[in-house]
């Protein structure tokens, strides 16, 4: 488990989309469709992050934020209210981020990761096939031995871990790990994946890379 995330969204299709993807990347979640349900969950459960709609039945998201600021739980507003005034209101209330609907799910997951890291709530490690990845320390151990990765290899592995169980294309990996400015051959992803496999001893353990959301086209 990475984090317990409370999704406060009155539109069920959007709530289902968000929670399905949270589950895919390893988070646990709670659903609330109005302020009353939100308050009940906050009283009964440990919550690491709240994804909060603004336009809710009864008390709106801004008022709910005011009433719960004392809990010091990070909040990301996810709303169709896109005016500058609304965004400023959200941040003045203490929101960690403000996302406008419609949104890209991968961007939402990336922003969640940023907020969790910033608030020291995200689980710091990932262990698979004898490999221990310690994200905050930027260190990797294979059977207890330190593995040396380049900065780019580590960034690529971090992206794969954060998006595990989500299939990512070469273009998306380049965007997330290399940045929008990259203009080279997309096959550079294949080279780095092979280097990671060799260094981590995963050459014959293709399923490990599958779980991390990537598969080389040459593998069928």
ROKE-702213 format. One record per residue: x, y, z of N, C-alpha, C, CB in turn; residue number from 1; residue in one letter. Coordinates in steps of 0.1 Angstrom, whole numbers, always signed. Glycine has a CB too. Layout:
     n.X     n.Y     n.Z    ca.X    ca.Y    ca.Z     c.X     c.Y     c.Z    cb.X    cb.Y    cb.Z   torza   loti
       X       Y       Z       X       Y       Z       X       Y       Z       X       Y       Z     NUM      a
...
END
This chain:
     n.X     n.Y     n.Z    ca.X    ca.Y    ca.Z     c.X     c.Y     c.Z    cb.X    cb.Y    cb.Z   torza   loti
      +8     -12      +0      +0      +0      +0      +9     +12      +0      -9      +0     +12       1      x
      +5     +22      -8     +13     +35      -8      +6     +45      +0     +14     +39     -23       2      x
      -7     +47      -1     -14     +58      +7     -28     +55      +8     -11     +72      +1       3      x
     -35     +60     +18     -50     +60     +19     -55     +73     +14     -54     +57     +34       4      x
     -63     +73      +3     -67     +85      -4     -82     +85      -3     -62     +85     -18       5      x
     -88     +97      +1    -102     +99      +2    -106    +107     -10    -106    +107     +15       6      x
    -115    +101     -18    -120    +107     -30    -134    +112     -28    -120     +97     -42       7      x
    -136    +125     -28    -149    +132     -25    -154    +138     -38    -147    +143     -14       8      x
    -163    +130     -45    -167    +134     -58    -181    +128     -60    -158    +128     -69       9      x
    -191    +137     -63    -205    +133     -64    -209    +127     -77    -214    +145     -61      10      x
    -200    +128     -87    -203    +122    -100    -197    +108    -100    -198    +130    -112      11      x
    -206     +98    -100    -201     +84     -98    -191     +80    -109    -212     +74     -98      12      x
    -193     +83    -122    -184     +78    -132    -170     +84    -130    -188     +83    -146      13      x
    -169     +97    -126    -156    +103    -123    -149     +96    -111    -157    +118    -121      14      x
    -158     +94    -100    -153     +88     -88    -147     +74     -91    -164     +87     -78      15      x
    -155     +66    -100    -150     +53    -103    -137     +53    -111    -161     +46    -111      16      x
    -136     +62    -121    -124     +64    -129    -112     +66    -120    -126     +75    -139      17      x
    -113     +76    -111    -102     +79    -102     -98     +67     -93    -106     +91     -93      18      x
    -108     +61     -87    -105     +51     -77    -100     +38     -84    -117     +47     -69      19      x
    -104     +35     -96     -99     +24    -104     -84     +26    -106    -107     +22    -117      20      x
     -80     +38    -110     -66     +40    -113     -58     +41    -100     -65     +53    -121      21      x
     -63     +46     -90     -56     +46     -77     -53     +32     -73     -65     +53     -66      22      x
     -63     +23     -74     -61      +9     -71     -50      +3     -80     -74      +1     -72      23      x
     -50      +6     -93     -40      +0    -102     -26      +3     -98     -43      +5    -116      24      x
     -24     +15     -92     -10     +19     -88      -7     +16     -74      -8     +33     -91      25      x
     -16      +9     -67     -13      +4     -53     -18     +12     -42      +1      +4     -52      26      x
     -26     +23     -44     -32     +31     -33     -44     +24     -28     -35     +45     -38      27      x
     -48     +26     -16     -61     +23     -11     -69     +36     -11     -60     +17      +4      28      x
     -83     +34     -11     -91     +46     -12    -104     +45      -5     -94     +49     -27      29      x
    -110     +56      -2    -123     +57      +4    -131     +66      -5    -123     +62     +19      30      x
    -144     +63      -7    -153     +71     -15    -163     +79      -6    -160     +63     -25      31      x
    -165     +92     -10    -175    +100      -4    -182    +108     -15    -170    +109      +8      32      x
    -195    +109     -14    -202    +116     -25    -208    +130     -20    -213    +107     -30      33      x
    -205    +133      -7    -210    +146      -2    -202    +149     +11    -225    +146      +1      34      x
    -204    +160     +17    -197    +164     +29    -199    +156     +41    -200    +178     +32      35      x
    -211    +151     +42    -215    +143     +54    -207    +130     +54    -230    +140     +55      36      x
    -206    +124     +42    -199    +111     +41    -184    +114     +43    -201    +105     +27      37      x
    -179    +125     +38    -165    +129     +39    -162    +130     +54    -162    +142     +32      38      x
    -170    +137     +62    -167    +139     +76    -167    +126     +84    -178    +148     +82      39      x
    -176    +117     +80    -177    +104     +87    -164     +96     +85    -189     +96     +82      40      x
    -159     +96     +72    -147     +89     +69    -135     +95     +76    -144     +88     +54      41      x
    -134    +108     +77    -123    +115     +83    -123    +112     +98    -124    +130     +81      42      x
    -135    +109    +104    -135    +106    +118    -132     +92    +121    -149    +109    +123      43      x
    -133     +83    +111    -131     +69    +114    -119     +63    +108    -143     +62    +109      44      x
    -113     +69     +98    -102     +64     +91     -89     +73     +91    -106     +60     +77      45      x
     -78     +67     +89     -65     +74     +86     -65     +78     +72     -53     +66     +91      46      x
     -64     +90     +68     -64     +95     +54     -51    +103     +52     -76    +104     +51      47      x
     -44     +99     +41     -31    +106     +38     -33    +117     +28     -22     +95     +32      48      x
     -44    +117     +20     -47    +127     +10     -61    +127      +7     -38    +124      -3      49      x
     -67    +139      +4     -81    +141      +0     -81    +147     -14     -88    +150     +10      50      x
     -88    +140     -23     -91    +145     -37    -105    +151     -36     -90    +134     -48      51      x
    -107    +164     -37    -119    +171     -33    -125    +179     -44    -117    +180     -21      52      x
    -137    +175     -48    -145    +183     -57    -150    +195     -50    -157    +175     -63      53      x
    -152    +206     -58    -157    +218     -52    -173    +219     -52    -152    +231     -59      54      x
    -179    +215     -63    -193    +216     -65    -200    +203     -60    -197    +219     -79      55      x
    -203    +203     -47    -209    +191     -41    -223    +195     -35    -200    +186     -29      56      x
    -231    +185     -34    -244    +187     -28    -242    +191     -13    -254    +175     -29      57      x
    -250    +201      -8    -248    +205      +6    -236    +215      +6    -246    +194     +15      58      x
    -227    +212     +16    -215    +220     +17    -206    +218      +5    -208    +217     +31      59      x
    -201    +229      +0    -192    +228     -12    -178    +225      -7    -192    +240     -20      60      x
    -169    +222     -16    -155    +218     -13    -148    +228      -5    -148    +214     -25      61      x
    -150    +241      -9    -143    +252      -2    -146    +252     +13    -146    +265      -9      62      x
    -159    +251     +16    -163    +251     +30    -158    +239     +37    -179    +252     +30      63      x
    -158    +227     +31    -153    +215     +37    -138    +217     +40    -156    +203     +28      64      x
    -131    +223     +31    -117    +226     +34    -115    +235     +46    -110    +232     +21      65      x
    -123    +245     +47    -122    +254     +58    -125    +247     +71    -133    +266     +57      66      x
    -134    +238     +71    -138    +230     +84    -128    +220     +88    -151    +224     +82      67      x
    -119    +216     +78    -110    +205     +81     -95    +208     +80    -113    +193     +72      68      x
     -93    +221     +79     -79    +225     +78     -70    +221     +90     -77    +240     +76      69      x
     -77    +220    +102     -70    +217    +114     -64    +202    +114     -79    +218    +126      70      x
     -70    +194    +105     -65    +180    +104     -52    +179     +97     -75    +172     +97      71      x
     -48    +189     +90     -35    +189     +83     -33    +178     +73     -23    +189     +92      72      x
     -45    +174     +66     -44    +164     +56     -43    +171     +42     -57    +155     +56      73      x
     -33    +167     +34     -31    +173     +21     -44    +172     +13     -20    +167     +14      74      x
     -47    +183      +5     -59    +183      -3     -55    +187     -18     -70    +193      +2      75      x
     -61    +180     -27     -60    +184     -41     -75    +186     -46     -53    +173     -50      76      x
     -78    +198     -50     -91    +201     -55     -91    +196     -70     -94    +216     -55      77      x
    -102    +189     -73    -105    +185     -87    -118    +190     -91    -104    +169     -88      78      x
    -119    +199    -100    -132    +207    -102    -133    +213    -116    -133    +217     -91      79      x
    -145    +215    -120    -147    +222    -132    -147    +238    -130    -161    +218    -138      80      x
    -146    +242    -118    -145    +257    -115    -131    +261    -119    -149    +260    -100      81      x
    -130    +268    -130    -117    +271    -136    -113    +286    -136    -116    +266    -149      82      x
    -121    +294    -129    -118    +308    -129    -106    +311    -120    -130    +317    -124      83      x
     -99    +322    -123     -87    +325    -115     -91    +327    -101     -81    +338    -121      84      x
    -103    +333     -98    -108    +336     -85    -109    +323     -77    -121    +343     -85      85      x
    -115    +313     -84    -117    +300     -77    -103    +293     -74    -125    +290     -86      86      x
     -94    +294     -83     -81    +288     -81     -74    +294     -69     -72    +288     -94      87      x
     -74    +308     -69     -68    +315     -58     -74    +311     -45     -69    +330     -61      88      x
     -88    +310     -45     -95    +307     -33     -90    +293     -28    -110    +306     -35      89      x
     -89    +284     -37     -85    +270     -33     -71    +270     -27     -85    +261     -45      90      x
     -62    +278     -33     -48    +278     -27     -47    +286     -14     -38    +284     -38      91      x
     -55    +297     -13     -55    +304      -1     -61    +296     +11     -64    +317      -3      92      x
     -70    +287      +8     -75    +278     +18     -65    +267     +22     -88    +271     +13      93      x
     -54    +266     +15     -44    +257     +19     -43    +244     +10     -46    +252     +32      94      x
     -49    +244      -2     -49    +232     -10     -34    +231     -15     -58    +234     -22      95      x
     -30    +218     -17     -17    +215     -23     -17    +215     -38     -13    +201     -18      96      x
     -28    +214     -44     -29    +215     -59     -44    +217     -63     -24    +202     -66      97      x
     -45    +221     -75     -59    +225     -80     -59    +220     -95     -62    +240     -79      98      x
     -67    +210     -98     -68    +204    -111     -82    +206    -117     -65    +189    -110      99      x
     -81    +211    -130     -94    +214    -137     -99    +202    -145     -91    +226    -146     100      x
    -112    +200    -144    -119    +189    -152    -121    +195    -166    -132    +185    -145     101      x
    -120    +187    -176    -116    +173    -176    -100    +172    -175    -120    +166    -189     102      x
     -95    +161    -169     -81    +160    -167     -76    +146    -172     -78    +161    -152     103      x
     -63    +146    -174     -57    +133    -179     -53    +125    -166     -44    +136    -187     104      x
     -57    +112    -166     -55    +104    -154     -41    +103    -150     -61     +91    -156     105      x
     -32    +102    -160     -17    +101    -157     -12    +114    -151     -10     +98    -170     106      x
     -17    +125    -155     -13    +138    -149     -18    +138    -134     -19    +150    -157     107      x
     -30    +133    -132     -35    +133    -118     -27    +124    -110     -50    +128    -118     108      x
     -23    +112    -114     -15    +103    -107      -1    +109    -104     -13     +90    -114     109      x
      +4    +116    -114     +17    +123    -112     +16    +134    -101     +22    +129    -125     110      x
      +6    +142    -101      +4    +152     -92      +2    +147     -78      -8    +161     -96     111      x
      -5    +135     -77      -7    +129     -64      +6    +125     -58     -17    +116     -66     112      x
     +15    +119     -67     +28    +115     -62     +36    +127     -57     +36    +108     -73     113      x
     +35    +138     -64     +42    +150     -59     +37    +154     -46     +41    +161     -70     114      x
     +24    +155     -44     +19    +159     -31     +22    +150     -20      +3    +161     -32     115      x
     +22    +137     -23     +25    +127     -12     +40    +128      -8     +22    +113     -18     116      x
     +48    +130     -18     +62    +131     -15     +65    +144      -7     +71    +132     -28     117      x
     +58    +155     -11     +60    +167      -4     +56    +166     +11     +52    +178     -11     118      x
     +46    +159     +13     +40    +158     +27     +45    +145     +34     +25    +158     +26     119      x
     +56    +139     +28     +62    +127     +35     +52    +116     +38     +69    +132     +48     120      x
     +42    +114     +29     +33    +104     +32     +35     +91     +23     +19    +109     +30     121      x
     +42     +93     +12     +43     +82      +2     +52     +71      +8     +48     +87     -11     122      x
     +49     +59      +5     +57     +48      +9     +70     +49      +1     +50     +34      +6     123      x
     +81     +47      +8     +94     +50      +3    +101     +40      -5    +104     +54     +14     124      x
     +95     +28      -6    +103     +17     -12     +94      +8     -21    +109      +9      -2     125      x
    +102      +0     -29     +96     -10     -38    +105     -22     -38     +93      -4     -52     126      x
     +99     -34     -35    +108     -46     -35    +102     -56     -45    +108     -52     -21     127      x
    +110     -61     -53    +106     -72     -63    +118     -80     -68     +99     -65     -75     128      x
    +117     -93     -68    +127    -102     -73    +141     -99     -67    +128    -101     -88     129      x
    +141     -97     -54    +154     -95     -47    +159     -81     -48    +163    -104     -52     130      x
    +152     -72     -55    +157     -58     -57    +149     -49     -47    +155     -54     -71     131      x
    +156     -41     -40    +151     -32     -30    +153     -17     -35    +157     -34     -15     132      x
    +143     -10     -39    +144      +3     -44    +140     +13     -33    +136      +5     -57     133      x
    +149     +22     -30    +146     +32     -19    +146     +46     -26    +157     +32      -8     134      x
    +133     +50     -28    +131     +62     -37    +137     +75     -31    +117     +64     -40     135      x
    +134     +77     -18    +139     +90     -12    +154     +91     -12    +133     +91      +2     136      x
    +160     +79      -9    +175     +79      -8    +181     +78     -21    +180     +68      +1     137      x
    +173     +74     -32    +178     +72     -45    +189     +61     -45    +184     +85     -52     138      x
    +186     +50     -38    +195     +39     -37    +188     +26     -41    +202     +38     -23     139      x
    +195     +17     -47    +189      +4     -51    +199      -7     -47    +186      +4     -66     140      x
    +193     -18     -41    +201     -29     -36    +196     -42     -43    +201     -30     -21     141      x
    +205     -50     -48    +202     -63     -53    +208     -73     -44    +207     -64     -68     142      x
    +199     -81     -38    +204     -91     -28    +214     -85     -18    +211    -103     -35     143      x
    +210     -73     -13    +218     -66      -3    +230     -58      -8    +223     -76      +6     144      x
    +233     -59     -21    +245     -52     -27    +240     -40     -35    +252     -62     -37     145      x
    +247     -29     -32    +243     -16     -39    +245     -17     -54    +252      -5     -33     146      x
    +235     -13     -61    +235     -13     -76    +237      +2     -81    +222     -19     -82     147      x
    +246      +4     -90    +249     +17     -95    +240     +19    -108    +264     +19     -98     148      x
    +232     +29    -107    +224     +33    -119    +227     +48    -123    +209     +32    -116     149      x
    +226     +51    -136    +228     +64    -140    +215     +72    -135    +229     +66    -155     150      x
    +216     +85    -135    +205     +94    -131    +193     +91    -140    +208    +109    -132     151      x
    +195     +89    -153    +184     +87    -162    +178     +73    -160    +188     +88    -177     152      x
    +186     +63    -157    +181     +50    -154    +172     +50    -141    +192     +40    -152     153      x
    +177     +57    -131    +169     +58    -119    +156     +65    -121    +177     +65    -108     154      x
    +156     +76    -129    +144     +83    -131    +134     +75    -139    +147     +96    -139     155      x
    +139     +67    -149    +130     +58    -156    +124     +47    -147    +138     +51    -168     156      x
    +132     +41    -138    +127     +31    -129    +117     +37    -120    +139     +25    -121     157      x
    +119     +49    -115    +110     +56    -106     +96     +58    -113    +116     +69    -101     158      x
     +97     +62    -125     +84     +64    -133     +77     +51    -134     +87     +70    -147     159      x
     +84     +40    -137     +78     +27    -139     +72     +22    -126     +88     +17    -144     160      x
     +79     +25    -115     +73     +21    -102     +61     +28     -98     +84     +23     -91     161      x
     +61     +42    -100     +50     +50     -97     +37     +47    -106     +54     +65     -98     162      x
     +40     +41    -117     +28     +38    -126     +27     +24    -129     +30     +46    -140     163      x
     +31     +15    -119     +30      +1    -121     +16      -3    -123     +36      -6    -109     164      x
     +15     -14    -132      +2     -19    -136      -6     -10    -146      -7     -22    -124     165      x
      +1      +1    -150      -5      +9    -161      +4      +8    -173      -7     +24    -156     166      x
      -1      +4    -184      +7      +2    -196     +11     +16    -201      -1      -6    -207     167      x
     +24     +19    -203     +29     +31    -207     +36     +30    -221     +38     +38    -197     168      x
     +33     +38    -230     +39     +38    -243     +53     +44    -242     +31     +45    -254     169      x
     +61     +41    -253     +74     +48    -253     +73     +63    -252     +82     +44    -266     170      x
     +64     +69    -259     +62     +83    -259     +59     +88    -245     +51     +87    -269     171      x
     +50     +81    -238     +46     +85    -225     +58     +84    -215     +34     +77    -220     172      x
     +66     +73    -217     +78     +72    -208     +88     +83    -211     +84     +58    -210     173      x
     +89     +87    -223     +98     +98    -227     +93    +111    -220    +100     +99    -242     174      x
     +80    +113    -221     +74    +125    -215     +76    +126    -200     +60    +126    -219     175      x
     +75    +114    -194     +75    +114    -179     +89    +114    -174     +67    +103    -174     176      x
     +98    +106    -180    +112    +104    -175    +122    +114    -182    +116     +90    -177     177      x
    +120    +117    -194    +130    +125    -201    +125    +140    -202    +132    +120    -216     178      x
    +112    +142    -202    +107    +156    -203    +102    +159    -217    +118    +166    -198     179      x
     +94    +170    -218     +89    +173    -231     +99    +178    -241     +79    +184    -229     180      x
    +111    +182    -236    +121    +187    -246    +128    +176    -253    +131    +195    -238     181      x
    +126    +163    -250    +134    +153    -256    +129    +152    -271    +131    +139    -249     182      x
    +139    +151    -280    +136    +151    -294    +144    +139    -301    +140    +164    -301     183      x
    +149    +130    -294    +156    +119    -299    +148    +107    -303    +167    +114    -290     184      x
    +154     +96    -306    +147     +83    -310    +140     +77    -299    +157     +73    -317     185      x
    +127     +74    -300    +120     +68    -289    +125     +54    -285    +105     +66    -293     186      x
    +134     +48    -294    +139     +35    -291    +150     +36    -280    +146     +29    -303     187      x
    +153     +48    -276    +162     +50    -264    +156     +44    -252    +166     +65    -262     188      x
    +143     +44    -251    +136     +37    -240    +140     +23    -239    +120     +39    -241     189      x
    +140     +16    -251    +143      +1    -251    +157      -1    -246    +142      -4    -265     190      x
    +166      +8    -250    +180      +7    -245    +181      +8    -230    +189     +17    -252     191      x
    +174     +18    -225    +175     +20    -210    +168      +8    -202    +169     +33    -206     192      x
    +157      +3    -208    +150      -8    -202    +159     -20    -201    +137     -12    -209     193      x
    +166     -23    -212    +176     -34    -213    +187     -32    -203    +181     -36    -227     194      x
    +192     -20    -201    +202     -17    -192    +197     -20    -177    +207      -3    -193     195      x
    +185     -15    -175    +179     -18    -162    +178     -33    -159    +166     -11    -160     196      x
    +173     -40    -168    +172     -55    -167    +185     -61    -163    +165     -61    -179     197      x
    +195     -57    -171    +208     -63    -169    +214     -60    -155    +218     -58    -179     198      x
    +213     -47    -151    +218     -43    -138    +211     -49    -126    +218     -28    -137     199      x
    +197     -51    -128    +189     -56    -117    +187     -71    -118    +176     -50    -118     200      x
    +193     -78    -128    +192     -92    -129    +178     -97    -134    +195     -98    -116     201      x
    +171     -88    -141    +158     -92    -146    +157     -96    -160    +149     -80    -143     202      x
    +168     -99    -166    +168    -103    -181    +158    -114    -184    +182    -107    -185     203      x
    +157    -124    -175    +148    -135    -178    +135    -134    -170    +155    -148    -174     204      x
    +133    -123    -164    +121    -121    -155    +112    -110    -161    +125    -118    -141     205      x
    +107    -113    -173    +100    -103    -180     +87     -98    -173     +96    -108    -194     206      x
     +81    -107    -165     +69    -103    -158     +71     -92    -148     +63    -115    -150     207      x
     +83     -90    -143     +86     -79    -134     +85     -66    -141    +100     -81    -128     208      x
     +90     -65    -153     +89     -53    -161     +74     -51    -165     +98     -53    -173     209      x
     +67     -62    -169     +53     -60    -172     +45     -54    -161     +47     -74    -175     210      x
     +48     -58    -148     +41     -53    -137     +44     -38    -135     +45     -60    -124     211      x
     +56     -34    -140     +60     -20    -139     +54     -12    -151     +75     -18    -138     212      x
     +46     -18    -159     +39     -10    -169     +45      -9    -183     +36      +3    -164     213      x
     +55     -17    -186     +62     -15    -199     +65     -29    -205     +75      -7    -197     214      x
     +64     -29    -218     +68     -42    -225     +74     -38    -239     +56     -51    -228     215      x
     +86     -43    -242     +92     -41    -255     +84     -47    -266    +107     -46    -255     216      x
     +82     -39    -277     +74     -44    -288     +80     -57    -294     +73     -34    -299     217      x
     +93     -59    -293    +100     -70    -299     +96     -83    -292    +115     -68    -299     218      x
     +90     -82    -280     +87     -94    -272     +73     -98    -275     +88     -91    -257     219      x
     +66     -92    -284     +53     -96    -289     +42     -91    -281     +52    -111    -288     220      x
END
